[in-house]
Amino acid sequence: GWDSQVVSWAACDMWKKAKDIDPSFSAEATKSINTYTQYFPLVSEGFMRQLKQGDSFRIGCWIGTTTRCRFRKD
């Protein structure tokens, strides 16, 4: 569902940050990012929630971070 899909945005943010901090981790992080983008919500799911690509989005619960919306094509 939606909540488990948007968590992949935060995960990809952290892998990008890891690449920036430690370039030797780049290949592994890129592989993880490419894997988890398939779990991004669809554009239509964002539309139903009045969200569009690049909008700021707060992920609550124990994650507690703000990220940007990213969607897969329908």
VEXPAFI-654397 format. One record per residue (C-alpha): residue in three letters; chain; x, y, z. Coordinates in steps of 0.5 Angstrom, whole numbers. Example, Ala and Ser with C-alpha at 12.3 -4.5 7.8 and 13.67 -1.06 7.14 Angstrom:
BEGIN
<r aa="ala" ch="A" X="25" Y="-9" Z="16"/>
<r aa="ser" ch="A" X="27" Y="-2" Z="14"/>
//
This chain:
BEGIN
<r aa="gly" ch="A" X="0" Y="0" Z="0"/>
<r aa="trp" ch="A" X="2" Y="7" Z="0"/>
<r aa="asp" ch="A" X="5" Y="8" Z="7"/>
<r aa="ser" ch="A" X="10" Y="2" Z="5"/>
<r aa="gln" ch="A" X="11" Y="5" Z="-2"/>
<r aa="val" ch="A" X="13" Y="12" Z="0"/>
<r aa="val" ch="A" X="18" Y="9" Z="5"/>
<r aa="ser" ch="A" X="22" Y="7" Z="-1"/>
<r aa="trp" ch="A" X="23" Y="15" Z="-3"/>
<r aa="ala" ch="A" X="27" Y="16" Z="4"/>
<r aa="ala" ch="A" X="31" Y="9" Z="3"/>
<r aa="cys" ch="A" X="33" Y="12" Z="-4"/>
<r aa="asp" ch="A" X="35" Y="19" Z="-1"/>
<r aa="met" ch="A" X="39" Y="15" Z="4"/>
<r aa="trp" ch="A" X="43" Y="11" Z="-1"/>
<r aa="lys" ch="A" X="44" Y="17" Z="-5"/>
<r aa="lys" ch="A" X="47" Y="20" Z="2"/>
<r aa="ala" ch="A" X="52" Y="14" Z="3"/>
<r aa="lys" ch="A" X="54" Y="15" Z="-4"/>
<r aa="asp" ch="A" X="56" Y="22" Z="-3"/>
<r aa="ile" ch="A" X="60" Y="21" Z="3"/>
<r aa="asp" ch="A" X="63" Y="14" Z="1"/>
<r aa="pro" ch="A" X="64" Y="14" Z="-7"/>
<r aa="ser" ch="A" X="67" Y="7" Z="-6"/>
<r aa="phe" ch="A" X="60" Y="5" Z="-4"/>
<r aa="ser" ch="A" X="57" Y="8" Z="-10"/>
<r aa="ala" ch="A" X="56" Y="1" Z="-14"/>
<r aa="glu" ch="A" X="52" Y="-2" Z="-9"/>
<r aa="ala" ch="A" X="48" Y="4" Z="-7"/>
<r aa="thr" ch="A" X="46" Y="5" Z="-14"/>
<r aa="lys" ch="A" X="44" Y="-2" Z="-15"/>
<r aa="ser" ch="A" X="39" Y="-1" Z="-9"/>
<r aa="ile" ch="A" X="37" Y="5" Z="-11"/>
<r aa="asn" ch="A" X="35" Y="2" Z="-18"/>
<r aa="thr" ch="A" X="32" Y="-4" Z="-15"/>
<r aa="tyr" ch="A" X="27" Y="0" Z="-10"/>
<r aa="thr" ch="A" X="25" Y="5" Z="-15"/>
<r aa="gln" ch="A" X="20" Y="0" Z="-18"/>
<r aa="tyr" ch="A" X="17" Y="0" Z="-11"/>
<r aa="phe" ch="A" X="15" Y="8" Z="-12"/>
<r aa="pro" ch="A" X="8" Y="9" Z="-12"/>
<r aa="leu" ch="A" X="4" Y="10" Z="-19"/>
<r aa="val" ch="A" X="3" Y="17" Z="-22"/>
<r aa="ser" ch="A" X="-4" Y="16" Z="-21"/>
<r aa="glu" ch="A" X="-4" Y="14" Z="-14"/>
<r aa="gly" ch="A" X="0" Y="21" Z="-13"/>
<r aa="phe" ch="A" X="-6" Y="25" Z="-17"/>
<r aa="met" ch="A" X="-11" Y="22" Z="-12"/>
<r aa="arg" ch="A" X="-7" Y="25" Z="-6"/>
<r aa="gln" ch="A" X="-6" Y="31" Z="-10"/>
<r aa="leu" ch="A" X="1" Y="30" Z="-10"/>
<r aa="lys" ch="A" X="6" Y="31" Z="-16"/>
<r aa="gln" ch="A" X="13" Y="29" Z="-18"/>
<r aa="gly" ch="A" X="18" Y="33" Z="-13"/>
<r aa="asp" ch="A" X="13" Y="36" Z="-8"/>
<r aa="ser" ch="A" X="15" Y="36" Z="-1"/>
<r aa="phe" ch="A" X="13" Y="30" Z="3"/>
<r aa="arg" ch="A" X="13" Y="28" Z="10"/>
<r aa="ile" ch="A" X="14" Y="21" Z="12"/>
<r aa="gly" ch="A" X="12" Y="20" Z="20"/>
<r aa="cys" ch="A" X="12" Y="14" Z="24"/>
<r aa="trp" ch="A" X="19" Y="12" Z="27"/>
<r aa="ile" ch="A" X="22" Y="15" Z="20"/>
<r aa="gly" ch="A" X="20" Y="22" Z="21"/>
<r aa="thr" ch="A" X="24" Y="25" Z="15"/>
<r aa="thr" ch="A" X="22" Y="30" Z="10"/>
<r aa="thr" ch="A" X="23" Y="28" Z="2"/>
<r aa="arg" ch="A" X="21" Y="29" Z="-5"/>
<r aa="cys" ch="A" X="15" Y="25" Z="-8"/>
<r aa="arg" ch="A" X="17" Y="21" Z="-14"/>
<r aa="phe" ch="A" X="13" Y="17" Z="-18"/>
<r aa="arg" ch="A" X="13" Y="11" Z="-23"/>
<r aa="lys" ch="A" X="9" Y="12" Z="-30"/>
<r aa="asp" ch="A" X="2" Y="8" Z="-30"/>
//
